[in-house]
């Protein structure tokens, strides 16, 4: 806009018209949101599945760490390097798989019964 051009490029602001337009858009938005049904059951199952997955992960890592630590300690104490470490890692892996299998089995049994309130 130049000083010699007295006509504005935009029309004068009308706060009432703006307010009505915002109210119309808000009503349309509420109407659109009201028609969508929110999921309830699958979200709960998803949280349970995530909890079981994290438990399996922690069981596997803990088994490997404990088995590896015990194997390393036996290697240092008895001088069997690296055989006790390898055996400890194998036993730790087996213990982790066993614990993970138990957690998955409990989850499967609860899911089959439909017990959705309790986490394993």
Short mmCIF file of the C-alpha atoms (twelve columns), coordinates in Angstrom:
data_MODEL
# 
_entry.id   MODEL 
# 
loop_
_atom_site.group_PDB 
_atom_site.id 
_atom_site.type_symbol 
_atom_site.label_atom_id 
_atom_site.label_alt_id 
_atom_site.label_comp_id 
_atom_site.label_asym_id 
_atom_site.label_seq_id 
_atom_site.Cartn_x 
_atom_site.Cartn_y 
_atom_site.Cartn_z 
_atom_site.pdbx_PDB_model_num 
ATOM 1   C CA . UNK A 1   0.000   0.000   0.000  1 
ATOM 2   C CA . UNK A 2   1.413   3.331   -0.973 1 
ATOM 3   C CA . UNK A 3   0.592   6.627   0.678  1 
ATOM 4   C CA . UNK A 4   -1.053  7.837   -2.543 1 
ATOM 5   C CA . UNK A 5   -3.398  4.785   -2.678 1 
ATOM 6   C CA . UNK A 6   -6.195  5.449   -0.137 1 
ATOM 7   C CA . UNK A 7   -8.096  2.148   -0.680 1 
ATOM 8   C CA . UNK A 8   -7.056  -0.684  1.640  1 
ATOM 9   C CA . UNK A 9   -6.228  -4.077  0.162  1 
ATOM 10  C CA . UNK A 10  -8.247  -5.976  2.772  1 
ATOM 11  C CA . UNK A 11  -11.822 -5.170  3.748  1 
ATOM 12  C CA . UNK A 12  -12.434 -3.674  7.157  1 
ATOM 13  C CA . UNK A 13  -12.443 -6.227  9.954  1 
ATOM 14  C CA . UNK A 14  -15.856 -7.319  11.175 1 
ATOM 15  C CA . UNK A 15  -15.458 -8.983  14.588 1 
ATOM 16  C CA . UNK A 16  -19.053 -10.223 14.674 1 
ATOM 17  C CA . UNK A 17  -18.752 -11.942 11.303 1 
ATOM 18  C CA . UNK A 18  -15.460 -13.495 12.383 1 
ATOM 19  C CA . UNK A 19  -17.052 -14.734 15.621 1 
ATOM 20  C CA . UNK A 20  -19.996 -16.247 13.728 1 
ATOM 21  C CA . UNK A 21  -17.631 -17.989 11.304 1 
ATOM 22  C CA . UNK A 22  -15.580 -19.409 14.192 1 
ATOM 23  C CA . UNK A 23  -18.763 -20.647 15.889 1 
ATOM 24  C CA . UNK A 24  -19.894 -22.316 12.651 1 
ATOM 25  C CA . UNK A 25  -16.551 -24.053 12.233 1 
ATOM 26  C CA . UNK A 26  -16.605 -25.124 15.879 1 
ATOM 27  C CA . UNK A 27  -20.093 -26.607 15.458 1 
ATOM 28  C CA . UNK A 28  -18.990 -28.499 12.338 1 
ATOM 29  C CA . UNK A 29  -15.941 -29.812 14.172 1 
ATOM 30  C CA . UNK A 30  -18.022 -31.011 17.132 1 
ATOM 31  C CA . UNK A 31  -20.453 -32.683 14.760 1 
ATOM 32  C CA . UNK A 32  -17.632 -34.464 12.929 1 
ATOM 33  C CA . UNK A 33  -15.994 -35.597 16.174 1 
ATOM 34  C CA . UNK A 34  -19.287 -36.838 17.570 1 
ATOM 35  C CA . UNK A 35  -19.736 -39.333 14.746 1 
ATOM 36  C CA . UNK A 36  -16.414 -41.115 15.349 1 
ATOM 37  C CA . UNK A 37  -16.633 -43.895 17.898 1 
ATOM 38  C CA . UNK A 38  -13.613 -44.162 20.182 1 
ATOM 39  C CA . UNK A 39  -12.014 -47.611 20.414 1 
ATOM 40  C CA . UNK A 40  -11.964 -49.077 23.909 1 
ATOM 41  C CA . UNK A 41  -11.084 -52.763 23.893 1 
ATOM 42  C CA . UNK A 42  -8.131  -52.934 21.491 1 
ATOM 43  C CA . UNK A 43  -6.251  -50.142 23.290 1 
ATOM 44  C CA . UNK A 44  -6.304  -52.146 26.524 1 
ATOM 45  C CA . UNK A 45  -5.067  -55.248 24.735 1 
ATOM 46  C CA . UNK A 46  -2.327  -53.218 23.122 1 
ATOM 47  C CA . UNK A 47  -1.093  -52.024 26.518 1 
ATOM 48  C CA . UNK A 48  -1.112  -55.584 27.824 1 
ATOM 49  C CA . UNK A 49  0.805   -56.815 24.800 1 
ATOM 50  C CA . UNK A 50  3.367   -54.048 25.244 1 
ATOM 51  C CA . UNK A 51  3.789   -54.923 28.919 1 
ATOM 52  C CA . UNK A 52  4.383   -58.586 28.083 1 
ATOM 53  C CA . UNK A 53  6.850   -57.661 25.337 1 
ATOM 54  C CA . UNK A 54  8.887   -55.516 27.731 1 
ATOM 55  C CA . UNK A 55  8.836   -58.263 30.332 1 
ATOM 56  C CA . UNK A 56  10.141  -60.758 27.771 1 
ATOM 57  C CA . UNK A 57  12.890  -58.319 26.806 1 
ATOM 58  C CA . UNK A 58  13.928  -57.737 30.411 1 
ATOM 59  C CA . UNK A 59  13.866  -61.471 31.194 1 
ATOM 60  C CA . UNK A 60  16.125  -62.251 28.251 1 
ATOM 61  C CA . UNK A 61  18.623  -59.481 29.024 1 
ATOM 62  C CA . UNK A 62  18.676  -60.276 32.745 1 
ATOM 63  C CA . UNK A 63  19.277  -63.975 32.084 1 
ATOM 64  C CA . UNK A 64  22.206  -63.213 29.786 1 
ATOM 65  C CA . UNK A 65  23.713  -60.678 32.201 1 
ATOM 66  C CA . UNK A 66  23.425  -62.914 35.263 1 
ATOM 67  C CA . UNK A 67  24.696  -65.974 33.407 1 
ATOM 68  C CA . UNK A 68  27.545  -64.002 31.862 1 
ATOM 69  C CA . UNK A 69  28.527  -62.493 35.201 1 
ATOM 70  C CA . UNK A 70  28.507  -65.849 36.972 1 
ATOM 71  C CA . UNK A 71  30.482  -67.461 34.134 1 
ATOM 72  C CA . UNK A 72  33.036  -64.651 34.187 1 
ATOM 73  C CA . UNK A 73  33.341  -64.933 37.983 1 
ATOM 74  C CA . UNK A 74  33.890  -68.702 37.752 1 
ATOM 75  C CA . UNK A 75  36.502  -68.152 35.035 1 
ATOM 76  C CA . UNK A 76  38.409  -65.738 37.251 1 
ATOM 77  C CA . UNK A 77  38.064  -67.904 40.352 1 
ATOM 78  C CA . UNK A 78  38.794  -71.324 38.847 1 
ATOM 79  C CA . UNK A 79  40.889  -70.300 35.827 1 
ATOM 80  C CA . UNK A 80  38.678  -72.018 33.269 1 
ATOM 81  C CA . UNK A 81  38.688  -69.134 30.784 1 
ATOM 82  C CA . UNK A 82  36.471  -68.931 28.568 1 
ATOM 83  C CA . UNK A 83  34.538  -72.137 29.185 1 
ATOM 84  C CA . UNK A 84  32.630  -71.037 32.287 1 
ATOM 85  C CA . UNK A 85  31.680  -67.760 30.579 1 
ATOM 86  C CA . UNK A 86  30.302  -69.609 27.555 1 
ATOM 87  C CA . UNK A 87  28.450  -72.072 29.779 1 
ATOM 88  C CA . UNK A 88  27.079  -69.224 31.910 1 
ATOM 89  C CA . UNK A 89  25.839  -67.378 28.832 1 
ATOM 90  C CA . UNK A 90  24.139  -70.515 27.549 1 
ATOM 91  C CA . UNK A 91  22.503  -71.185 30.926 1 
ATOM 92  C CA . UNK A 92  21.494  -67.509 31.213 1 
ATOM 93  C CA . UNK A 93  19.944  -67.627 27.755 1 
ATOM 94  C CA . UNK A 94  18.036  -70.792 28.668 1 
ATOM 95  C CA . UNK A 95  16.797  -69.207 31.909 1 
ATOM 96  C CA . UNK A 96  15.706  -66.083 30.031 1 
ATOM 97  C CA . UNK A 97  13.816  -68.140 27.455 1 
ATOM 98  C CA . UNK A 98  12.143  -70.120 30.250 1 
ATOM 99  C CA . UNK A 99  11.009  -66.958 32.071 1 
ATOM 100 C CA . UNK A 100 9.849   -65.370 28.823 1 
ATOM 101 C CA . UNK A 101 7.899   -68.497 27.904 1 
ATOM 102 C CA . UNK A 102 6.160   -68.474 31.285 1 
ATOM 103 C CA . UNK A 103 5.183   -64.804 30.880 1 
ATOM 104 C CA . UNK A 104 3.818   -65.437 27.389 1 
ATOM 105 C CA . UNK A 105 1.904   -68.506 28.576 1 
ATOM 106 C CA . UNK A 106 0.262   -66.551 31.422 1 
ATOM 107 C CA . UNK A 107 -0.660  -63.760 28.997 1 
ATOM 108 C CA . UNK A 108 -2.141  -66.241 26.529 1 
ATOM 109 C CA . UNK A 109 -4.216  -67.938 29.216 1 
ATOM 110 C CA . UNK A 110 -5.567  -64.605 30.473 1 
ATOM 111 C CA . UNK A 111 -6.319  -63.437 26.935 1 
ATOM 112 C CA . UNK A 112 -8.210  -66.671 26.239 1 
ATOM 113 C CA . UNK A 113 -10.300 -66.156 29.395 1 
ATOM 114 C CA . UNK A 114 -10.921 -62.525 28.515 1 
ATOM 115 C CA . UNK A 115 -9.410  -61.172 31.750 1 
ATOM 116 C CA . UNK A 116 -8.593  -57.663 30.539 1 
ATOM 117 C CA . UNK A 117 -8.188  -55.901 33.884 1 
ATOM 118 C CA . UNK A 118 -5.081  -57.604 35.171 1 
ATOM 119 C CA . UNK A 119 -1.580  -57.389 33.755 1 
ATOM 120 C CA . UNK A 120 0.609   -60.478 34.004 1 
# 
